[in-house]
């Protein structure tokens, strides 16, 4: 489901209230900018950004949204920031801001170009002719003077740009949301942080950064070769307040479970799977693998693809559906194991590891749901025909076959010998086989 559709549906992640509170914080008189919303990949950071935008739209607030990843091909983020701000304010003020920014952007681009040349010279140092090295030494005095002049020019340009920013935003607060910074090239991500710190540190311009802090720290390490602790301290210089995005909703259900249930409820071909009898299996799989929001959407997408390829809604006898869900899940996240299922060399030990369970005989199951999961595993045991496993655990084939016949096979025209084909069928469908 696209972000806008998500927002129109129920707020299953309960992020709307969170967006309101973050806006309230950034607008307060507490010095919190830049504020970092920190979350792992797939935890709904961009959805939260969209909710913040929707809130600001409804209150007719001035804001700028920047998908940093779209611009990381740029040599320097200063032009990106100034350009997006200029677009968001009235044309006359925007034109004045751009004019004030031109010298600073030009200088910044020259610095970026020099850094690239410096890197190339350093990388090929052994190849440089001795005479060229001598020329570099002889020109050292002139180089030092150029550096000093360059710093003076940079300070003057930044001062002019800051003054231009103050005039452009006079009498109004401007909130700048920067998303996807953790997906950018390390040098671009670090340069963006540095520009925000040194150029945009003015009272009526406030930043909300949405990114994974661990990835930003990795970018700093990549750019400066620093240790993990040094990189962590370095990033603290740029961020005044960090909010860690929670992975659980108020009712203590894992956000991913709530999210995938909502996706299923709103899909006419998959709505059957939003019922409790199937959600408990999906919840078990989500917890076992610790799926992120994006990974849960990957699974949802695979279920949709299966429905499309099979040409009908996901409505089958109960244990058929459980097997199909599990086989699709395996193919989505454990493709090598799904291939083993087709090749006939998958083991039951691997199966139980994926399920996050240990083998238990049907008579030793504690709850009804536990029994269902072990019957599901039993279907795969028959399908995989893992003889060493059956021998190792003294597999009770009669007891197991009775349970499988009672709970699964009795609802259809299929028998125990057909289980291998039933387990393989969703995998083959997704692989466009047959």
For each residue, the residues with C-beta under 8 A, 3 or more apart:
1: 5 6 9 263 266 297 300
2: 5 6
3: 6 7 46 47 50
4: 7 8 50
5: 1 2 8 9 266
6: 1 2 3 9 47 50
7: 3 4 11 47 50 51 54
8: 4 5
9: 1 5 6 12 262 266
10: 262
11: 7 14 15 16 51
12: 9 249 255 258 259 261 262
13: 44 47 249 255 258 259 293
14: 11 17 18 249 250 255
15: 11 18 19 44 47 48 51
16: 11 19 20 51 55
17: 14 20 21
18: 14 15 21 22 48 51
19: 15 16 22 23 48 51 52 54 55
20: 16 17 23 24 55
21: 17 18 24 25
22: 18 19 25 26 35 37 52 208 243
23: 19 20 26 27 52 55 56 175
24: 20 21 27 28
25: 21 22 28 30 32 35 241
26: 22 23 32 33 35 175 206 208
27: 23 24 173 175 206
28: 24 25 32
29:
30: 25
31: 240
32: 25 26 28 35 206 240 241
33: 26 205 206 207 208 240
34: 193 196 197 207 208 209 238 239 240
35: 22 25 26 32 206 207 208 209 239 240 241 242 243
36: 209 210 211 213 239 241 242 243
37: 22 45 48 208 209 210 211 243 245
38: 211 212 213 242 243 244 245
39: 43 44 45 210 212 244 245
40: 43 212 214 292
41: 182 212 215 292 294
42: 292 293 294 295
43: 39 40 245 247 255 292 293
44: 13 15 39 47 48 245 255 259 293
45: 37 39 48 49 179 210 211 212 245
46: 3 49 50 179 180 210
47: 3 6 7 13 15 44 50 51 293
48: 15 18 19 37 44 45 51 52 210 245
49: 45 46 52 53 65 177 179 210
50: 3 4 6 7 46 47 53 54
51: 7 11 15 16 18 19 47 48 54 55
52: 19 22 23 48 49 55 56 177 208
53: 49 50 56 57 63 65 177
54: 7 19 50 51 57 58
55: 16 19 20 23 51 52 58 59
56: 23 52 53 59 61 63 175
57: 53 54 60 61
58: 54 55
59: 55 56
60: 57
61: 56 57 173 175
62: 88 89 172 173 174 175
63: 53 56 88 174 175 176 177
64: 84 85 87 88 174 175 176 177
65: 49 53 177 179
66: 71 80 81 84 176 177 178 179
67: 70 71 179 180
68: 71 72 77 80 178 179 180 181 183 184 188 189 192
69: 72 180 181 183 184
70: 67 180
71: 66 67 68 74 77 80 188
72: 68 69 183 184 185 188 189
73:
74: 71 77 79 80 188
75: 109 112 113
76: 79 80 105 108 109 111 112 191 195
77: 68 71 74 80 81 188 191 192 195
78: 81 82 101 104 105 108 195 199
79: 74 76 82 83 101 105 108 109
80: 66 68 71 74 76 77 83 84
81: 66 77 78 84 85 176 192 195 196 199 200
82: 78 79 85 86 97 98 101 105 161
83: 79 80 86 87 98
84: 64 66 80 81 87 88 176
85: 64 81 82 88 89 94 97 165 168 174 176 205
86: 82 83 89 94 95 97 98 168
87: 64 83 84 94
88: 62 63 64 84 85 94 174
89: 62 85 86 93 94 97 168 169 174
90: 93 94
91: 94 95
92: 95 96
93: 89 90 96 97 167 168
94: 85 86 87 88 89 90 91 97 98 168
95: 86 91 92 98 99
96: 92 93 99 100 164 167 168
97: 82 85 86 89 93 94 100 101 164 165 167 168
98: 82 83 86 94 95 101 102
99: 95 96 102 164
100: 96 97 160 161 163 164 165
101: 78 79 82 97 98 104 105 161 164
102: 98 99 105 106
103: 106 107 153 156 157 160 161
104: 78 101 107 108 154 157 158 160 161 199
105: 76 78 79 82 101 102 108 109
106: 102 103 109 110
107: 103 104 110 111 150 153 154 157
108: 76 78 79 104 105 111 112 195
109: 75 76 79 105 106 112 113
110: 106 107 113 114
111: 76 107 108 114 115 150 154
112: 75 76 108 109 115 116 191
113: 75 109 110 116 117
114: 110 111 117 118
115: 111 112 118 119
116: 112 113 119 120
117: 113 114 120 121
118: 114 115 121 122
119: 115 116 122 123
120: 116 117 123 124
121: 117 118 124 125 128
122: 118 119 125
123: 119 120
124: 120 121 127 128
125: 121 122 128
126:
127: 124
128: 121 124 125 132 133
129: 132 133
130: 133 134
131: 134 135
132: 128 129 135 136
133: 128 129 130 136 137
134: 130 131 137 138
135: 131 132 138 139
136: 132 133 139 140
137: 133 134 140
138: 134 135
139: 135 136 142 143
140: 136 137 143 144
141: 144 145
142: 139 145 146
143: 139 140 146 147
144: 140 141 147 148
145: 141 142 148 149
146: 142 143 149 150
147: 143 144 150 151
148: 144 145 151 152
149: 145 146 152 153
150: 107 111 146 147 153 154
151: 147 148 154 155
152: 148 149 155 156
153: 103 107 149 150 156 157
154: 104 107 111 150 151 157 158
155: 151 152 158 159
156: 103 152 153 159 160
157: 103 104 107 153 154 160 161
158: 104 154 155 161 162 198 199
159: 155 156 162 163
160: 100 103 104 156 157 163 164
161: 82 100 101 103 104 157 158 164 165 199
162: 158 159 165 166 199 202
163: 100 159 160 166 167
164: 96 97 99 100 101 160 161 167 168
165: 85 97 100 161 162 168 169 200 202 205
166: 162 163 169 170 202 204
167: 93 96 97 163 164 170
168: 85 86 89 93 94 96 97 164 165
169: 89 165 166 172 173 174 202 204 205
170: 166 167 204
171:
172: 62 169 204
173: 27 61 62 169 204 206
174: 62 63 64 85 88 89 169 204 205 206
175: 23 26 27 56 61 62 63 64 206 207 208
176: 63 64 66 81 84 85 200 205 206 207 208
177: 49 52 53 63 64 65 66 207 208 210
178: 66 68 181 192 196 207 208 209 210 211
179: 45 46 49 65 66 67 68 210 211
180: 46 67 68 69 70 183 184 210 211
181: 68 69 178 184 189 192 193 209 210 211 216
182: 41 189 211 212 215 216 219
183: 68 69 72 180 215
184: 68 69 72 180 181 188 189 192 219
185: 72 188 189
186: 189 190 218 219 220 222 223
187: 190 191 219 222 223
188: 68 71 72 74 77 184 185 191 192
189: 68 72 181 182 184 185 186 192 193 216 219
190: 186 187 193 194 219 220 223 224
191: 76 77 112 187 188 194 195
192: 68 77 81 178 181 184 188 189 195 196
193: 34 181 189 190 196 197 216 235 238
194: 190 191 197 198 238
195: 76 77 78 81 108 191 192 198 199 200
196: 34 81 178 192 193 199 200 201 207 209 238
197: 34 193 194 200 201 237 238
198: 158 194 195 201
199: 78 81 104 158 161 162 195 196
200: 81 165 176 195 196 197 205 207
201: 196 197 198
202: 162 165 166 169 205
203:
204: 166 169 170 172 173 174
205: 33 85 165 169 174 176 200 202
206: 26 27 32 33 35 173 174 175 176
207: 33 34 35 175 176 177 178 196 200
208: 22 26 33 34 35 37 52 175 176 177 178
209: 34 35 36 37 178 181 196 239
210: 36 37 39 45 46 48 49 177 178 179 180 181
211: 36 37 38 45 178 179 180 181 182 215 216
212: 38 39 40 41 45 182 215 216
213: 36 38 216 217 235 239 242
214: 40 217 218
215: 41 182 183 211 212 218 219
216: 181 182 189 193 211 212 213 219 220 235
217: 213 214 220 221 228 231 232 235
218: 186 214 215 221 222 231
219: 182 184 186 187 189 190 215 216 222 223
220: 186 190 216 217 223 224 226 231 234 235
221: 217 218 224 225 226 227 228 231
222: 186 187 218 219 225
223: 186 187 190 219 220
224: 190 220 221 231 234
225: 221 222
226: 220 221 230 231 234
227: 221 230 231
228: 217 221 231 232
229: 232 233
230: 226 227 233 234
231: 217 218 220 221 224 226 227 228 234 235
232: 217 228 229 235 236
233: 229 230 236 237
234: 220 224 226 230 231 237 238
235: 193 213 216 217 220 231 232 238 239
236: 232 233 239
237: 197 233 234
238: 34 193 194 196 197 234 235
239: 34 35 36 209 213 235 236 242
240: 31 32 33 34 35
241: 25 32 35 36
242: 35 36 38 213 239
243: 22 35 36 37 38
244: 38 39
245: 37 38 39 43 44 45 48
246: 249 255
247: 43 254 255 256
248: 252 253 254 255
249: 12 13 14 246 252 253 254 255 258
250: 14
251:
252: 248 249
253: 248 249 257 258
254: 247 248 249 257 258 283 286 287
255: 12 13 14 43 44 246 247 248 249 258 259 293
256: 247 259 260 286 291 292 293 295 296
257: 253 254 260 261 279 282 283 286 287
258: 12 13 249 253 254 255 261 262
259: 12 13 44 255 256 262 263 293 296 297
260: 256 257 263 264 282 286 296 297 299 300
261: 12 257 258 264 265 274 279 282
262: 9 10 12 258 259 265 266
263: 1 259 260 266 267 270 296 297 300
264: 260 261 267 270 271 273 274 300 303
265: 261 262 271 274
266: 1 5 9 262 263 271
267: 263 264 270 271 300 304
268: 271 313
269: 304 307 312 313 314
270: 263 264 267 273 274 300 303 304 307 313 314
271: 264 265 266 267 268 274
272: 275 278 313 314 315 321
273: 264 270 278 279 282 303 314 321 325
274: 261 264 265 270 271 278 279
275: 272 278 279
276: 279 280
277: 280 318
278: 272 273 274 275 281 282 321 322 325
279: 257 261 273 274 275 276 282 283
280: 276 277 283 284 369
281: 278 284 285 322 325 326 372 373 376
282: 257 260 261 273 278 279 285 286 299 325
283: 254 257 279 280 286 287
284: 280 281 287 288 355 356 373
285: 281 282 288 289 291 326 329 355 356
286: 254 256 257 260 282 283 289 290 291 296
287: 254 257 283 284 290 356
288: 284 285 354 355 356
289: 285 286 295 333 356
290: 286 287
291: 256 285 286 295 296 299
292: 40 41 42 43 256 295 296
293: 13 42 43 44 47 255 256 259 296 297
294: 41 42 297 298
295: 42 256 289 291 292 298 299 333
296: 256 259 260 263 286 291 292 293 299 300
297: 1 259 260 263 293 294 300 301
298: 294 295 301 302 332
299: 260 282 291 295 296 302 303 328 329 332 333
300: 1 260 263 264 267 270 296 297 303 304
301: 297 298 304 305
302: 298 299 305 306 328 329 331 332 430
303: 264 270 273 299 300 306 307 314 325 328
304: 267 269 270 300 301 307 308
305: 301 302 308 309 430
306: 302 303 309 310 314 324 328 426 429 430
307: 269 270 303 304 310 312 313 314
308: 304 305 311
309: 305 306 429 430 432
310: 306 307 429
311: 308
312: 269 307 315
313: 268 269 270 272 307
314: 269 270 272 273 303 306 307 321 324
315: 272 312 321
316: 320 321 324
317: 320 321 408 411 412
318: 277 321 322 411
319: 322 323 375 376 379 407 408 411
320: 316 317 323 324 408 411 412 422
321: 272 273 278 314 315 316 317 318 324 325
322: 278 281 318 319 325 326 372 376
323: 319 320 326 327 376 379 380 422 423 426
324: 306 314 316 320 321 327 328 425 426
325: 273 278 281 282 303 321 322 328 329
326: 281 285 322 323 329 330 376 380
327: 323 324 330 331 338 341 423 424 425 426 427
328: 299 302 303 306 324 325 331 332 426 427 430
329: 285 299 302 325 326 332 333
330: 326 327 333 334 337 338 341 354 427
331: 302 327 328 334 335 338 426 427 430 431
332: 298 299 302 328 329 335
333: 289 295 299 329 330
334: 330 331 337 338 354
335: 331 332 338 339
336: 339 340
337: 330 334 340 341 346 350 351 354
338: 327 330 331 334 335 341 342 427
339: 335 336 342 343
340: 336 337 343 344 345 346 347 350
341: 327 330 337 338 344 346 383 384 423 424 427
342: 338 339 424 427 428
343: 339 340 346
344: 340 341 385
345: 340
346: 337 340 341 343 350 351 384 386
347: 340 350 351 384 386 388 389
348: 351 352 359 377 380 381 384 386 389
349: 352 353 389
350: 337 340 346 347 353 354
351: 337 346 347 348 354 355 377 380 381 384
352: 348 349 355 357 358 359 377
353: 349 350 356
354: 288 330 334 337 350 351
355: 284 285 288 351 352 373 377
356: 284 285 287 288 289 353
357: 352 360 373 374 377
358: 352
359: 348 352 377 393
360: 357 364 365 370 374
361: 364 396 399
362: 365 371 374 375 378 396 399 400 403
363: 399
364: 360 361
365: 360 362 370 371 374
366: 370
367: 370 371
368: 371 372
369: 280 372 373
370: 360 365 366 367 373 374
371: 362 365 367 368 374 375
372: 281 322 368 369 375 376
373: 281 284 355 357 369 370 376 377
374: 357 360 362 365 370 371 377 378
375: 319 362 371 372 378 379 403 404 407 408
376: 281 319 322 323 326 372 373 379 380
377: 348 351 352 355 357 359 373 374 380 381
378: 362 374 375 381 382 400 403 404
379: 319 323 375 376 382 383 404 408 419 422 423
380: 323 326 348 351 376 377 383 384 419 423
381: 348 351 377 378 384 386 389 390 395 400
382: 378 379 385 400 401 404 416 419 420
383: 341 379 380 419 420 422 423 424
384: 341 346 347 348 351 380 381 420 423
385: 344 382 420
386: 346 347 348 381 389 390
387: 390 391
388: 347 391 392
389: 347 348 349 381 386 392 393 395
390: 381 386 387 393 395 397
391: 387 388 394 395
392: 388 389
393: 359 389 390
394: 391
395: 381 389 390 391 400
396: 361 362 399 400
397: 390 400 401
398: 401 402
399: 361 362 363 396 402 403
400: 362 378 381 382 395 396 397 403 404
401: 382 397 398 404 405 416
402: 398 399 405 406
403: 362 375 378 399 400 406 407
404: 375 378 379 382 400 401 407 408 409 416 419
405: 401 402 408 409 410 416
406: 402 403 410
407: 319 375 403 404 410
408: 317 319 320 375 379 404 405 411 412
409: 404 405 412 414 415 416 418
410: 405 406 407
411: 317 318 319 320 408
412: 317 320 408 409
413:
414: 409 418 419 422
415: 409 418
416: 382 401 404 405 409 419
417: 420
418: 409 414 415 421 422
419: 379 380 382 383 404 414 416 422 423
420: 382 383 384 385 417 423 424
421: 418 424 425
422: 320 323 379 383 414 418 419 425
423: 323 327 341 379 380 383 384 419 420 427
424: 327 341 342 383 420 421 427 428
425: 324 327 421 422 428 429
426: 306 323 324 327 328 331 429 430
427: 327 328 330 331 338 341 342 423 424 430 431
428: 342 424 425 431 433 434
429: 306 309 310 425 426 432 433 434
430: 302 305 306 309 328 331 426 427
431: 331 427 428
432: 309 429
433: 428 429
434: 428 429
